[in-house]
Amino acid sequence: MTSPTTARSLFLSLRLSKAELVLVFITMLWGATFLLVHNVMTVSGPMFFVGLRFAAAALFVGAFSARALSGLTWFEVKAGVLIGASIMLGYGLQTVGLQTITSSQSAFITALYVPFVPLLQWLVLGRRPGLMPSLGIGLAFAGLMLVAGPSGSSLQFSPGEIATLIGAVAIAAEIILISNYAGKVDVRRVTVVQLATASALSFMMVVPTREALPDFSWLLLGSAVGLGAMSAVIQVAMNWAQQSVSPTRATLIYAAEPVWAGIVGRLAGERLPGIALLGGLLIVIAVVVSELKIKRRGEPLGASDDDQQVQQTDR
């Protein structure tokens, strides 16, 4: 029988703080954006919308960082341009994929960027992943196979799924670049540069991709401005909340983003087959597993939290 002390400890461990509730709320919001972008693709091409979206985000962040921009250095410009290029590739390809696949599929495949980070570090930097990241990578690829869904006797990825998958790799590259420059640059200045770069490069891609310019649409304008404002507000909320929320707890909350996207998609009429839902579950588990560490013998409880970094993106 559970003692009152044990029950109280369990309740406290499940109870969410104000900061954690904020993270849950913004994770729900971002889960809903997949369906929003999917619907916007009916009135705009992907690269033009991504350019408009990040232009709005750059303006919002720039308005709050105007005083800091006077100290911009060439090193920060370089960092911002590199990160911005990876953002353009990541979110551009994700948006391209949303033209032909459901928002739920896009969310689950995009979530692969978390286990892709240690994999990319291994392939590019030679840093072999540990046990938990390796397990997460294995679960992620198993989940991907199920989300894509077998066709007959072979596994076939649609163009939209391939674009989204490559986009997840680009987002993983963005994470590595952010980690590389962390502590060496002013976050506000670099954020403005990377968002402006992502916007400019996206608009430039409209020409080689022969994307037709869209007609004026309130859905297009409202979605771009809304997502831009959300990017600015949510980044501030994440920075505030994670001052008191451990990396492990934050990772568990962020892992629910594709789940929320699936729920919103379901309410909107999307229907994924059972095998794809199982694959999505494996991907969510992979995200959590890849960010966890095994507590070494004799290590104080919670010590491993300080060693972890929650992978964040400029959404």
C-alpha positions as CSV (number, residue, x, y, z in Angstrom):
1,M,0.0,0.0,0.0
2,T,1.4,3.4,-0.9
3,S,2.3,5.6,2.1
4,P,1.0,9.2,2.4
5,T,4.6,10.5,2.1
6,T,5.2,8.5,-1.2
7,A,1.8,9.6,-2.6
8,R,2.6,13.2,-1.8
9,S,6.0,12.9,-3.5
10,L,4.4,11.4,-6.6
11,F,1.8,14.2,-6.7
12,L,4.5,16.9,-6.4
13,S,6.6,15.3,-9.2
14,L,3.5,15.3,-11.5
15,R,2.4,18.8,-10.5
16,L,3.4,21.5,-13.0
17,S,4.9,24.8,-12.0
18,K,3.8,28.1,-13.7
19,A,6.9,28.0,-15.9
20,E,6.1,24.4,-17.0
21,L,2.5,25.3,-17.7
22,V,3.9,28.1,-20.0
23,L,6.0,25.5,-21.8
24,V,3.0,23.2,-22.2
25,F,0.9,26.1,-23.6
26,I,3.5,27.2,-26.2
27,T,4.1,23.5,-27.2
28,M,0.3,23.2,-27.9
29,L,0.5,26.4,-30.0
30,W,3.3,25.1,-32.1
31,G,1.6,21.8,-32.6
32,A,-1.3,23.7,-34.0
33,T,0.9,25.7,-36.5
34,F,1.5,22.7,-38.7
35,L,-2.2,22.6,-39.7
36,L,-2.2,26.4,-40.1
37,V,0.8,26.3,-42.5
38,H,-0.8,23.3,-44.3
39,N,-3.9,25.5,-45.0
40,V,-1.9,28.5,-46.1
41,M,-0.3,26.4,-48.8
42,T,-3.7,26.7,-50.6
43,V,-3.1,30.4,-51.2
44,S,0.7,30.7,-51.4
45,G,3.9,29.0,-52.5
46,P,6.1,27.6,-49.7
47,M,9.2,29.8,-50.1
48,F,7.3,33.1,-50.4
49,F,5.4,32.2,-47.2
50,V,8.5,31.3,-45.3
51,G,10.1,34.5,-46.4
52,L,7.1,36.5,-45.2
53,R,6.9,34.6,-42.0
54,F,10.5,35.2,-41.0
55,A,10.4,38.8,-42.2
56,A,7.6,39.4,-39.7
57,A,9.5,37.6,-37.0
58,A,12.7,39.6,-37.7
59,L,10.7,42.9,-37.4
60,F,9.1,41.9,-34.1
61,V,12.4,40.8,-32.5
62,G,14.2,43.8,-34.0
63,A,11.7,46.2,-32.5
64,F,12.5,44.8,-29.0
65,S,16.3,44.6,-29.7
66,A,16.8,48.0,-31.4
67,R,19.2,49.3,-28.8
68,A,21.4,46.2,-28.8
69,L,21.7,46.2,-32.7
70,S,24.2,49.1,-32.6
71,G,26.9,46.7,-31.2
72,L,26.5,44.1,-34.0
73,T,29.9,42.6,-34.9
74,W,31.1,40.8,-38.1
75,F,31.4,37.6,-36.1
76,E,27.7,37.8,-35.1
77,V,26.8,38.6,-38.7
78,K,28.6,35.4,-39.8
79,A,26.9,33.3,-37.1
80,G,23.5,34.8,-37.9
81,V,23.9,34.1,-41.6
82,L,25.0,30.5,-41.2
83,I,22.1,29.8,-38.7
84,G,19.7,31.7,-40.9
85,A,20.6,29.6,-44.0
86,S,19.9,26.4,-42.0
87,I,16.6,27.9,-40.9
88,M,15.6,28.6,-44.5
89,L,16.4,25.1,-45.6
90,G,14.7,23.5,-42.6
91,Y,11.5,25.4,-42.6
92,G,11.4,25.9,-46.3
93,L,11.6,22.2,-47.0
94,Q,9.1,21.5,-44.2
95,T,6.7,23.9,-45.8
96,V,7.3,22.3,-49.2
97,G,6.3,19.0,-47.7
98,L,3.1,20.4,-46.2
99,Q,1.8,20.9,-49.7
100,T,1.3,17.2,-50.1
101,I,1.4,15.5,-46.7
102,T,-0.8,16.0,-43.7
103,S,0.1,18.3,-40.8
104,S,0.3,15.2,-38.5
105,Q,2.9,13.5,-40.7
106,S,4.9,16.6,-41.0
107,A,5.0,17.1,-37.2
108,F,6.1,13.6,-36.5
109,I,8.8,13.6,-39.2
110,T,10.1,17.1,-38.2
111,A,10.4,15.9,-34.6
112,L,13.3,13.7,-35.8
113,Y,15.6,16.7,-35.6
114,V,16.2,15.8,-31.9
115,P,17.7,12.4,-32.5
116,F,19.3,13.7,-35.7
117,V,21.5,16.1,-33.7
118,P,23.8,13.4,-32.2
119,L,23.7,11.5,-35.5
120,L,24.9,14.5,-37.4
121,Q,27.6,15.3,-34.8
122,W,28.8,11.7,-35.3
123,L,28.9,11.9,-39.1
124,V,30.3,15.4,-39.4
125,L,32.3,16.0,-36.2
126,G,33.2,12.4,-35.4
127,R,31.6,12.6,-31.9
128,R,30.2,9.1,-31.3
129,P,26.7,9.3,-29.6
130,G,26.2,7.6,-26.2
131,L,23.9,4.8,-25.4
132,M,20.7,6.7,-25.0
133,P,21.1,8.9,-28.1
134,S,22.0,5.7,-30.1
135,L,18.8,4.1,-28.8
136,G,16.8,7.2,-29.7
137,I,18.3,7.2,-33.2
138,G,17.2,3.5,-33.7
139,L,13.7,4.2,-32.4
140,A,13.4,7.3,-34.5
141,F,14.2,5.4,-37.7
142,A,11.8,2.6,-36.8
143,G,9.1,5.2,-36.2
144,L,9.9,6.9,-39.5
145,M,9.4,3.7,-41.5
146,L,6.0,3.3,-39.9
147,V,5.0,6.9,-40.4
148,A,5.9,6.8,-44.1
149,G,4.0,3.5,-44.4
150,P,5.0,0.6,-46.6
151,S,3.6,0.4,-50.2
152,G,3.1,-3.2,-51.3
153,S,6.2,-5.2,-50.5
154,S,8.6,-2.2,-50.3
155,L,9.0,1.0,-48.4
156,Q,8.4,4.2,-50.5
157,F,8.7,7.8,-49.3
158,S,6.6,10.4,-51.1
159,P,8.3,13.6,-52.3
160,G,6.7,15.5,-49.4
161,E,8.0,13.1,-46.8
162,I,11.5,13.3,-48.3
163,A,11.5,17.1,-48.3
164,T,10.3,17.1,-44.7
165,L,13.0,14.6,-43.7
166,I,15.8,16.6,-45.2
167,G,14.3,19.7,-43.5
168,A,14.6,17.9,-40.2
169,V,18.3,17.3,-40.9
170,A,18.7,21.0,-41.7
171,I,17.0,21.9,-38.4
172,A,19.4,19.6,-36.6
173,A,22.3,21.4,-38.3
174,E,20.8,24.7,-37.0
175,I,20.8,23.3,-33.5
176,I,24.5,22.4,-33.8
177,L,25.4,25.8,-35.1
178,I,23.5,27.5,-32.3
179,S,25.3,25.4,-29.7
180,N,28.6,26.2,-31.4
181,Y,28.1,30.0,-31.2
182,A,26.3,30.0,-27.8
183,G,28.1,32.2,-25.3
184,K,30.2,33.9,-28.0
185,V,27.5,36.2,-29.3
186,D,24.7,38.5,-28.2
187,V,21.5,36.4,-28.5
188,R,19.3,39.3,-29.5
189,R,21.5,40.6,-32.3
190,V,22.2,37.1,-33.7
191,T,18.5,36.3,-33.6
192,V,17.6,39.3,-35.7
193,V,20.3,38.5,-38.2
194,Q,19.4,34.9,-38.5
195,L,15.7,35.6,-39.0
196,A,16.4,38.4,-41.5
197,T,18.7,36.0,-43.4
198,A,16.2,33.2,-43.4
199,S,13.6,35.6,-44.8
200,A,15.9,37.1,-47.5
201,L,17.1,33.7,-48.7
202,S,13.6,32.3,-48.8
203,F,12.5,35.3,-51.0
204,M,15.5,34.7,-53.2
205,M,14.5,31.0,-53.7
206,V,11.2,32.1,-55.2
207,V,13.1,32.8,-58.5
208,P,15.0,29.5,-59.1
209,T,12.1,27.4,-57.9
210,R,9.8,29.3,-60.4
211,E,7.3,29.8,-57.6
212,A,4.4,32.1,-58.7
213,L,3.8,35.1,-56.5
214,P,0.5,34.8,-54.6
215,D,-2.4,37.2,-54.8
216,F,-3.3,39.2,-51.7
217,S,-4.9,37.0,-49.1
218,W,-5.9,37.8,-45.5
219,L,-5.2,34.2,-44.7
220,L,-1.6,34.6,-46.0
221,L,-1.0,38.0,-44.4
222,G,-2.6,37.0,-41.1
223,S,-0.8,33.7,-40.8
224,A,2.6,35.2,-41.6
225,V,2.2,38.1,-39.2
226,G,0.7,35.8,-36.5
227,L,3.5,33.3,-36.8
228,G,6.1,36.0,-36.7
229,A,4.6,37.5,-33.5
230,M,4.4,34.1,-32.0
231,S,8.0,33.4,-32.8
232,A,9.1,36.5,-30.9
233,V,6.8,36.0,-27.9
234,I,7.5,32.3,-27.6
235,Q,11.2,32.7,-27.7
236,V,11.0,35.1,-24.8
237,A,8.7,32.7,-22.9
238,M,11.0,29.8,-23.5
239,N,14.0,31.8,-22.2
240,W,12.1,32.8,-19.1
241,A,10.6,29.4,-18.3
242,Q,13.8,27.5,-18.7
243,Q,15.5,29.5,-16.0
244,S,13.6,27.3,-13.5
245,V,12.7,24.2,-15.6
246,S,15.3,21.5,-15.8
247,P,16.4,20.3,-19.3
248,T,14.9,16.9,-18.8
249,R,11.5,18.2,-17.8
250,A,11.5,20.7,-20.7
251,T,12.4,18.0,-23.2
252,L,9.5,15.8,-22.0
253,I,7.2,18.8,-22.6
254,Y,8.6,19.6,-26.0
255,A,8.3,16.0,-27.1
256,A,4.5,16.4,-27.0
257,E,4.6,18.9,-29.9
258,P,3.8,16.3,-32.6
259,V,1.2,14.8,-30.4
260,W,-0.6,18.1,-30.2
261,A,-0.2,18.5,-33.9
262,G,-1.8,15.1,-34.4
263,I,-4.7,16.0,-32.1
264,V,-5.4,19.3,-34.0
265,G,-5.1,17.4,-37.3
266,R,-7.5,14.8,-36.1
267,L,-10.1,17.5,-35.0
268,A,-9.7,19.0,-38.5
269,G,-10.5,15.7,-40.2
270,E,-7.0,14.2,-40.8
271,R,-7.0,10.4,-40.4
272,L,-3.6,8.6,-40.1
273,P,-3.6,4.8,-40.3
274,G,-2.9,2.9,-37.1
275,I,0.6,1.9,-38.2
276,A,1.5,5.5,-38.8
277,L,0.2,6.4,-35.3
278,L,2.4,3.7,-33.9
279,G,5.3,5.2,-35.8
280,G,4.5,8.6,-34.4
281,L,4.6,7.1,-30.9
282,L,8.0,5.6,-31.5
283,I,9.3,9.0,-32.7
284,V,8.0,10.7,-29.6
285,I,9.7,8.1,-27.4
286,A,12.9,8.5,-29.5
287,V,12.9,12.3,-28.8
288,V,12.6,11.7,-25.1
289,V,15.1,8.8,-24.9
290,S,17.7,10.7,-27.0
291,E,17.7,13.5,-24.5
292,L,17.9,11.4,-21.3
293,K,21.1,10.3,-19.5
294,I,21.7,7.3,-17.4
295,K,22.5,8.3,-13.8
296,R,25.9,6.9,-12.9
297,R,26.4,5.1,-9.6
298,G,27.0,7.5,-6.8
299,E,25.9,10.5,-8.8
300,P,23.5,12.8,-6.9
301,L,19.9,12.8,-8.1
302,G,19.3,15.4,-10.8
303,A,23.0,16.0,-11.4
304,S,22.7,14.8,-15.0
305,D,20.3,17.5,-15.7
306,D,23.0,20.1,-15.6
307,D,24.9,18.3,-18.3
308,Q,22.1,18.3,-20.8
309,Q,21.1,21.0,-23.3
310,V,17.5,21.2,-24.5
311,Q,17.6,21.7,-28.2
312,Q,15.7,24.8,-29.1
313,T,14.8,26.3,-32.5
314,D,13.7,29.7,-33.6
315,R,10.2,28.6,-34.5
